[in-house]
């Protein structure tokens, strides 16, 4: 009995994982086993890129449900503006003191003379 449940779980997991690829699989099977009917019906009506059209339609259906839930959120920008104003004010006060103290201690980033590499 445990093995049957494991096979059912494995089968359902594989079906879920193969769902994004299923239009390509069905199109390939149709091209192999039902070529003339497939070319006369599907390719005549939807053209060469009918699989792409199916994928776009499925994606539009999935995004409509996601966008509807996101639009219900309260996306006010007031919280972000207030936080950014506080951060910039504190950053300016600390950066000015840092720049004044470190401006006189600049070091050279180049070698004063040409030193050859050591001999082996």
Secondary structure as UniProt FT lines:
FT   HELIX           2..18
FT   HELIX           19..21
FT   HELIX           22..33
FT   HELIX           35..38
FT   HELIX           39..43
FT   HELIX           44..46
FT   TURN            48..49
FT   HELIX           50..71
FT   HELIX           78..102
FT   HELIX           103..105
//
